[in-house]
Amino acid sequence: MEGLRPEILKEIVTTKMPFGKYEGRILCDLPISYLEWFIAKGGFPKGKLGVLLSTVYEIKMNGLEEIIFELKKQFL
């Protein structure tokens, strides 16, 4: 997550999933199993959504959910 921009962190707690099983759910609230499903199917979508999903995945995989809790307090 080197070089992570602050606006990306804000967006993971304010952007909703635009499609699929979890359409409408805030990205940071997606279950890790769903993020792993993307990886198993060939990777995250291209573009900004892929960057956001990848960021959420890295945070959750590294046990850093406290970051998400703090971001939610700040931006929601």
Backbone as XML, in Angstrom:
<?xml version="1.0"?>
<chain id="A" units="angstrom">
  <residue number="1" name="MET">
    <atom name="N" x="0.825" y="-1.193" z="0.000"/>
    <atom name="CA" x="0.000" y="0.000" z="0.000"/>
    <atom name="C" x="0.868" y="1.256" z="0.000"/>
  </residue>
  <residue number="2" name="GLU">
    <atom name="N" x="2.082" y="1.076" z="-0.438"/>
    <atom name="CA" x="3.018" y="2.194" z="-0.503"/>
    <atom name="C" x="2.482" y="3.275" z="-1.435"/>
  </residue>
  <residue number="3" name="GLY">
    <atom name="N" x="2.630" y="4.516" z="-1.040"/>
    <atom name="CA" x="2.184" y="5.631" z="-1.860"/>
    <atom name="C" x="0.679" y="5.824" z="-1.871"/>
  </residue>
  <residue number="4" name="LEU">
    <atom name="N" x="0.001" y="5.301" z="-0.876"/>
    <atom name="CA" x="-1.453" y="5.402" z="-0.814"/>
    <atom name="C" x="-1.878" y="6.852" z="-0.625"/>
  </residue>
  <residue number="5" name="ARG">
    <atom name="N" x="-2.780" y="7.287" z="-1.465"/>
    <atom name="CA" x="-3.258" y="8.673" z="-1.391"/>
    <atom name="C" x="-4.434" y="8.771" z="-0.431"/>
  </residue>
  <residue number="6" name="PRO">
    <atom name="N" x="-4.496" y="9.851" z="0.341"/>
    <atom name="CA" x="-5.581" y="10.018" z="1.324"/>
    <atom name="C" x="-6.973" y="9.947" z="0.705"/>
  </residue>
  <residue number="7" name="GLU">
    <atom name="N" x="-7.138" y="10.428" z="-0.516"/>
    <atom name="CA" x="-8.469" y="10.415" z="-1.130"/>
    <atom name="C" x="-8.945" y="8.974" z="-1.379"/>
  </residue>
  <residue number="8" name="ILE">
    <atom name="N" x="-8.019" y="8.057" z="-1.584"/>
    <atom name="CA" x="-8.391" y="6.653" z="-1.754"/>
    <atom name="C" x="-9.003" y="6.125" z="-0.461"/>
  </residue>
  <residue number="9" name="LEU">
    <atom name="N" x="-8.399" y="6.463" z="0.667"/>
    <atom name="CA" x="-8.930" y="6.024" z="1.958"/>
    <atom name="C" x="-10.336" y="6.567" z="2.187"/>
  </residue>
  <residue number="10" name="LYS">
    <atom name="N" x="-10.543" y="7.820" z="1.837"/>
    <atom name="CA" x="-11.880" y="8.402" z="1.982"/>
    <atom name="C" x="-12.885" y="7.668" z="1.091"/>
  </residue>
  <residue number="11" name="GLU">
    <atom name="N" x="-12.464" y="7.356" z="-0.109"/>
    <atom name="CA" x="-13.382" y="6.732" z="-1.064"/>
    <atom name="C" x="-13.775" y="5.310" z="-0.678"/>
  </residue>
  <residue number="12" name="ILE">
    <atom name="N" x="-12.909" y="4.575" z="0.024"/>
    <atom name="CA" x="-13.298" y="3.205" z="0.382"/>
    <atom name="C" x="-14.417" y="3.184" z="1.418"/>
  </residue>
  <residue number="13" name="VAL">
    <atom name="N" x="-14.608" y="4.292" z="2.144"/>
    <atom name="CA" x="-15.708" y="4.346" z="3.116"/>
    <atom name="C" x="-16.901" y="5.162" z="2.622"/>
  </residue>
  <residue number="14" name="THR">
    <atom name="N" x="-16.811" y="5.727" z="1.426"/>
    <atom name="CA" x="-17.920" y="6.531" z="0.901"/>
    <atom name="C" x="-18.469" y="6.018" z="-0.431"/>
  </residue>
  <residue number="15" name="THR">
    <atom name="N" x="-17.753" y="5.123" z="-1.088"/>
    <atom name="CA" x="-18.174" y="4.608" z="-2.397"/>
    <atom name="C" x="-18.937" y="3.305" z="-2.226"/>
  </residue>
  <residue number="16" name="LYS">
    <atom name="N" x="-20.025" y="3.179" z="-2.960"/>
    <atom name="CA" x="-20.825" y="1.954" z="-2.912"/>
    <atom name="C" x="-20.462" y="1.040" z="-4.079"/>
  </residue>
  <residue number="17" name="MET">
    <atom name="N" x="-20.570" y="-0.251" z="-3.833"/>
    <atom name="CA" x="-20.326" y="-1.250" z="-4.873"/>
    <atom name="C" x="-21.364" y="-1.050" z="-5.973"/>
  </residue>
  <residue number="18" name="PRO">
    <atom name="N" x="-20.919" y="-0.848" z="-7.218"/>
    <atom name="CA" x="-21.869" y="-0.505" z="-8.283"/>
    <atom name="C" x="-22.582" y="-1.691" z="-8.931"/>
  </residue>
  <residue number="19" name="PHE">
    <atom name="N" x="-22.192" y="-2.922" z="-8.614"/>
    <atom name="CA" x="-22.802" y="-4.074" z="-9.277"/>
    <atom name="C" x="-22.612" y="-5.335" z="-8.431"/>
  </residue>
  <residue number="20" name="GLY">
    <atom name="N" x="-23.266" y="-6.401" z="-8.871"/>
    <atom name="CA" x="-23.043" y="-7.706" z="-8.273"/>
    <atom name="C" x="-23.839" y="-7.996" z="-7.015"/>
  </residue>
  <residue number="21" name="LYS">
    <atom name="N" x="-23.446" y="-9.063" z="-6.369"/>
    <atom name="CA" x="-24.128" y="-9.575" z="-5.183"/>
    <atom name="C" x="-24.258" y="-8.531" z="-4.080"/>
  </residue>
  <residue number="22" name="TYR">
    <atom name="N" x="-23.255" y="-7.675" z="-3.950"/>
    <atom name="CA" x="-23.243" y="-6.673" z="-2.881"/>
    <atom name="C" x="-23.457" y="-5.250" z="-3.408"/>
  </residue>
  <residue number="23" name="GLU">
    <atom name="N" x="-24.167" y="-5.134" z="-4.513"/>
    <atom name="CA" x="-24.462" y="-3.819" z="-5.087"/>
    <atom name="C" x="-25.090" y="-2.923" z="-4.028"/>
  </residue>
  <residue number="24" name="GLY">
    <atom name="N" x="-24.568" y="-1.696" z="-3.914"/>
    <atom name="CA" x="-25.106" y="-0.727" z="-2.970"/>
    <atom name="C" x="-24.418" y="-0.723" z="-1.615"/>
  </residue>
  <residue number="25" name="ARG">
    <atom name="N" x="-23.600" y="-1.724" z="-1.338"/>
    <atom name="CA" x="-22.901" y="-1.784" z="-0.047"/>
    <atom name="C" x="-21.614" y="-0.957" z="-0.137"/>
  </residue>
  <residue number="26" name="ILE">
    <atom name="N" x="-21.299" y="-0.240" z="0.921"/>
    <atom name="CA" x="-20.059" y="0.548" z="0.957"/>
    <atom name="C" x="-18.879" y="-0.410" z="0.818"/>
  </residue>
  <residue number="27" name="LEU">
    <atom name="N" x="-17.897" y="-0.029" z="0.006"/>
    <atom name="CA" x="-16.787" y="-0.918" z="-0.314"/>
    <atom name="C" x="-16.082" y="-1.475" z="0.918"/>
  </residue>
  <residue number="28" name="CYS">
    <atom name="N" x="-15.870" y="-0.657" z="1.924"/>
    <atom name="CA" x="-15.147" y="-1.136" z="3.109"/>
    <atom name="C" x="-15.945" y="-2.175" z="3.890"/>
  </residue>
  <residue number="29" name="ASP">
    <atom name="N" x="-17.242" y="-2.300" z="3.603"/>
    <atom name="CA" x="-18.089" y="-3.272" z="4.298"/>
    <atom name="C" x="-18.235" y="-4.586" z="3.532"/>
  </residue>
  <residue number="30" name="LEU">
    <atom name="N" x="-17.569" y="-4.707" z="2.398"/>
    <atom name="CA" x="-17.632" y="-5.958" z="1.644"/>
    <atom name="C" x="-16.917" y="-7.054" z="2.421"/>
  </residue>
  <residue number="31" name="PRO">
    <atom name="N" x="-17.464" y="-8.260" z="2.424"/>
    <atom name="CA" x="-16.789" y="-9.348" z="3.130"/>
    <atom name="C" x="-15.502" y="-9.762" z="2.417"/>
  </residue>
  <residue number="32" name="ILE">
    <atom name="N" x="-14.535" y="-10.200" z="3.187"/>
    <atom name="CA" x="-13.251" y="-10.621" z="2.626"/>
    <atom name="C" x="-13.447" y="-11.758" z="1.631"/>
  </residue>
  <residue number="33" name="SER">
    <atom name="N" x="-14.434" y="-12.609" z="1.865"/>
    <atom name="CA" x="-14.690" y="-13.729" z="0.946"/>
    <atom name="C" x="-15.061" y="-13.229" z="-0.457"/>
  </residue>
  <residue number="34" name="TYR">
    <atom name="N" x="-15.774" y="-12.120" z="-0.529"/>
    <atom name="CA" x="-16.141" y="-11.547" z="-1.824"/>
    <atom name="C" x="-14.901" y="-10.978" z="-2.521"/>
  </residue>
  <residue number="35" name="LEU">
    <atom name="N" x="-14.040" y="-10.339" z="-1.762"/>
    <atom name="CA" x="-12.805" y="-9.799" z="-2.339"/>
    <atom name="C" x="-11.905" y="-10.935" z="-2.818"/>
  </residue>
  <residue number="36" name="GLU">
    <atom name="N" x="-11.865" y="-12.008" z="-2.074"/>
    <atom name="CA" x="-11.075" y="-13.184" z="-2.482"/>
    <atom name="C" x="-11.663" y="-13.829" z="-3.739"/>
  </residue>
  <residue number="37" name="TRP">
    <atom name="N" x="-12.974" y="-13.757" z="-3.886"/>
    <atom name="CA" x="-13.629" y="-14.287" z="-5.074"/>
    <atom name="C" x="-13.125" y="-13.558" z="-6.323"/>
  </residue>
  <residue number="38" name="PHE">
    <atom name="N" x="-12.999" y="-12.238" z="-6.244"/>
    <atom name="CA" x="-12.457" y="-11.473" z="-7.371"/>
    <atom name="C" x="-11.073" y="-11.988" z="-7.746"/>
  </residue>
  <residue number="39" name="ILE">
    <atom name="N" x="-10.236" y="-12.187" z="-6.748"/>
    <atom name="CA" x="-8.870" y="-12.648" z="-7.007"/>
    <atom name="C" x="-8.906" y="-14.027" z="-7.672"/>
  </residue>
  <residue number="40" name="ALA">
    <atom name="N" x="-9.745" y="-14.910" z="-7.175"/>
    <atom name="CA" x="-9.851" y="-16.255" z="-7.737"/>
    <atom name="C" x="-10.359" y="-16.231" z="-9.180"/>
  </residue>
  <residue number="41" name="LYS">
    <atom name="N" x="-11.142" y="-15.217" z="-9.513"/>
    <atom name="CA" x="-11.705" y="-15.102" z="-10.862"/>
    <atom name="C" x="-10.820" y="-14.288" z="-11.809"/>
  </residue>
  <residue number="42" name="GLY">
    <atom name="N" x="-9.610" y="-13.959" z="-11.391"/>
    <atom name="CA" x="-8.689" y="-13.267" z="-12.298"/>
    <atom name="C" x="-8.294" y="-11.875" z="-11.873"/>
  </residue>
  <residue number="43" name="GLY">
    <atom name="N" x="-8.819" y="-11.399" z="-10.771"/>
    <atom name="CA" x="-8.398" y="-10.097" z="-10.269"/>
    <atom name="C" x="-9.530" y="-9.096" z="-10.175"/>
  </residue>
  <residue number="44" name="PHE">
    <atom name="N" x="-9.194" y="-7.981" z="-9.572"/>
    <atom name="CA" x="-10.164" y="-6.905" z="-9.388"/>
    <atom name="C" x="-10.432" y="-6.206" z="-10.717"/>
  </residue>
  <residue number="45" name="PRO">
    <atom name="N" x="-11.564" y="-5.529" z="-10.828"/>
    <atom name="CA" x="-11.854" y="-4.787" z="-12.065"/>
    <atom name="C" x="-10.765" y="-3.749" z="-12.343"/>
  </residue>
  <residue number="46" name="LYS">
    <atom name="N" x="-10.654" y="-3.383" z="-13.584"/>
    <atom name="CA" x="-9.682" y="-2.353" z="-13.977"/>
    <atom name="C" x="-10.166" y="-0.988" z="-13.498"/>
  </residue>
  <residue number="47" name="GLY">
    <atom name="N" x="-9.251" y="-0.061" z="-13.416"/>
    <atom name="CA" x="-9.594" y="1.311" z="-13.093"/>
    <atom name="C" x="-9.700" y="1.587" z="-11.606"/>
  </residue>
  <residue number="48" name="LYS">
    <atom name="N" x="-10.379" y="2.688" z="-11.308"/>
    <atom name="CA" x="-10.467" y="3.166" z="-9.930"/>
    <atom name="C" x="-11.146" y="2.173" z="-9.003"/>
  </residue>
  <residue number="49" name="LEU">
    <atom name="N" x="-12.216" y="1.524" z="-9.461"/>
    <atom name="CA" x="-12.898" y="0.557" z="-8.612"/>
    <atom name="C" x="-11.942" y="-0.558" z="-8.191"/>
  </residue>
  <residue number="50" name="GLY">
    <atom name="N" x="-11.127" y="-1.015" z="-9.106"/>
    <atom name="CA" x="-10.155" y="-2.057" z="-8.786"/>
    <atom name="C" x="-9.153" y="-1.601" z="-7.741"/>
  </residue>
  <residue number="51" name="VAL">
    <atom name="N" x="-8.711" y="-0.359" z="-7.843"/>
    <atom name="CA" x="-7.785" y="0.201" z="-6.855"/>
    <atom name="C" x="-8.442" y="0.247" z="-5.483"/>
  </residue>
  <residue number="52" name="LEU">
    <atom name="N" x="-9.690" y="0.683" z="-5.443"/>
    <atom name="CA" x="-10.408" y="0.775" z="-4.170"/>
    <atom name="C" x="-10.623" y="-0.607" z="-3.556"/>
  </residue>
  <residue number="53" name="LEU">
    <atom name="N" x="-11.056" y="-1.564" z="-4.364"/>
    <atom name="CA" x="-11.274" y="-2.922" z="-3.855"/>
    <atom name="C" x="-9.971" y="-3.554" z="-3.382"/>
  </residue>
  <residue number="54" name="SER">
    <atom name="N" x="-8.909" y="-3.326" z="-4.123"/>
    <atom name="CA" x="-7.598" y="-3.846" z="-3.740"/>
    <atom name="C" x="-7.143" y="-3.252" z="-2.409"/>
  </residue>
  <residue number="55" name="THR">
    <atom name="N" x="-7.414" y="-1.991" z="-2.213"/>
    <atom name="CA" x="-7.052" y="-1.321" z="-0.961"/>
    <atom name="C" x="-7.817" y="-1.922" z="0.217"/>
  </residue>
  <residue number="56" name="VAL">
    <atom name="N" x="-9.113" y="-2.127" z="0.036"/>
    <atom name="CA" x="-9.921" y="-2.748" z="1.094"/>
    <atom name="C" x="-9.381" y="-4.151" z="1.391"/>
  </residue>
  <residue number="57" name="TYR">
    <atom name="N" x="-9.077" y="-4.895" z="0.353"/>
    <atom name="CA" x="-8.551" y="-6.246" z="0.529"/>
    <atom name="C" x="-7.249" y="-6.233" z="1.335"/>
  </residue>
  <residue number="58" name="GLU">
    <atom name="N" x="-6.332" y="-5.355" z="0.989"/>
    <atom name="CA" x="-5.042" y="-5.278" z="1.694"/>
    <atom name="C" x="-5.234" y="-4.907" z="3.163"/>
  </residue>
  <residue number="59" name="ILE">
    <atom name="N" x="-6.120" y="-3.976" z="3.419"/>
    <atom name="CA" x="-6.390" y="-3.568" z="4.804"/>
    <atom name="C" x="-6.926" y="-4.758" z="5.601"/>
  </residue>
  <residue number="60" name="LYS">
    <atom name="N" x="-7.903" y="-5.446" z="5.028"/>
    <atom name="CA" x="-8.520" y="-6.561" z="5.746"/>
    <atom name="C" x="-7.574" y="-7.752" z="5.884"/>
  </residue>
  <residue number="61" name="MET">
    <atom name="N" x="-6.820" y="-8.049" z="4.850"/>
    <atom name="CA" x="-5.898" y="-9.190" z="4.893"/>
    <atom name="C" x="-4.775" y="-8.989" z="5.910"/>
  </residue>
  <residue number="62" name="ASN">
    <atom name="N" x="-4.435" y="-7.749" z="6.168"/>
    <atom name="CA" x="-3.353" y="-7.438" z="7.098"/>
    <atom name="C" x="-3.859" y="-7.109" z="8.502"/>
  </residue>
  <residue number="63" name="GLY">
    <atom name="N" x="-5.147" y="-7.356" z="8.748"/>
    <atom name="CA" x="-5.700" y="-7.152" z="10.083"/>
    <atom name="C" x="-5.724" y="-5.699" z="10.524"/>
  </residue>
  <residue number="64" name="LEU">
    <atom name="N" x="-5.907" y="-4.804" z="9.575"/>
    <atom name="CA" x="-5.862" y="-3.364" z="9.872"/>
    <atom name="C" x="-7.246" y="-2.722" z="9.829"/>
  </residue>
  <residue number="65" name="GLU">
    <atom name="N" x="-8.267" y="-3.487" z="10.218"/>
    <atom name="CA" x="-9.628" y="-2.963" z="10.171"/>
    <atom name="C" x="-9.812" y="-1.697" z="11.005"/>
  </residue>
  <residue number="66" name="GLU">
    <atom name="N" x="-8.954" y="-1.475" z="11.973"/>
    <atom name="CA" x="-9.021" y="-0.246" z="12.777"/>
    <atom name="C" x="-8.953" y="0.989" z="11.880"/>
  </residue>
  <residue number="67" name="ILE">
    <atom name="N" x="-8.205" y="0.883" z="10.795"/>
    <atom name="CA" x="-8.126" y="1.992" z="9.825"/>
    <atom name="C" x="-9.530" y="2.298" z="9.297"/>
  </residue>
  <residue number="68" name="ILE">
    <atom name="N" x="-10.268" y="1.254" z="8.953"/>
    <atom name="CA" x="-11.619" y="1.433" z="8.418"/>
    <atom name="C" x="-12.535" y="2.066" z="9.466"/>
  </residue>
  <residue number="69" name="PHE">
    <atom name="N" x="-12.446" y="1.591" z="10.715"/>
    <atom name="CA" x="-13.276" y="2.162" z="11.782"/>
    <atom name="C" x="-13.001" y="3.654" z="11.943"/>
  </residue>
  <residue number="70" name="GLU">
    <atom name="N" x="-11.738" y="4.031" z="11.922"/>
    <atom name="CA" x="-11.366" y="5.447" z="12.069"/>
    <atom name="C" x="-11.848" y="6.278" z="10.871"/>
  </residue>
  <residue number="71" name="LEU">
    <atom name="N" x="-11.703" y="5.731" z="9.686"/>
    <atom name="CA" x="-12.150" y="6.443" z="8.492"/>
    <atom name="C" x="-13.657" y="6.655" z="8.519"/>
  </residue>
  <residue number="72" name="LYS">
    <atom name="N" x="-14.390" y="5.649" z="8.958"/>
    <atom name="CA" x="-15.844" y="5.791" z="9.041"/>
    <atom name="C" x="-16.215" y="6.900" z="10.026"/>
  </residue>
  <residue number="73" name="LYS">
    <atom name="N" x="-15.529" y="6.955" z="11.151"/>
    <atom name="CA" x="-15.813" y="8.018" z="12.128"/>
    <atom name="C" x="-15.543" y="9.401" z="11.515"/>
  </residue>
  <residue number="74" name="GLN">
    <atom name="N" x="-14.507" y="9.476" z="10.709"/>
    <atom name="CA" x="-14.118" y="10.756" z="10.117"/>
    <atom name="C" x="-15.019" y="11.193" z="8.972"/>
  </residue>
  <residue number="75" name="PHE">
    <atom name="N" x="-15.445" y="10.257" z="8.129"/>
    <atom name="CA" x="-16.140" y="10.642" z="6.896"/>
    <atom name="C" x="-17.617" y="10.302" z="6.848"/>
  </residue>
  <residue number="76" name="LEU">
    <atom name="N" x="-18.129" y="9.534" z="7.808"/>
    <atom name="CA" x="-19.567" y="9.203" z="7.762"/>
    <atom name="C" x="-20.333" y="9.885" z="8.861"/>
  </residue>
</chain>
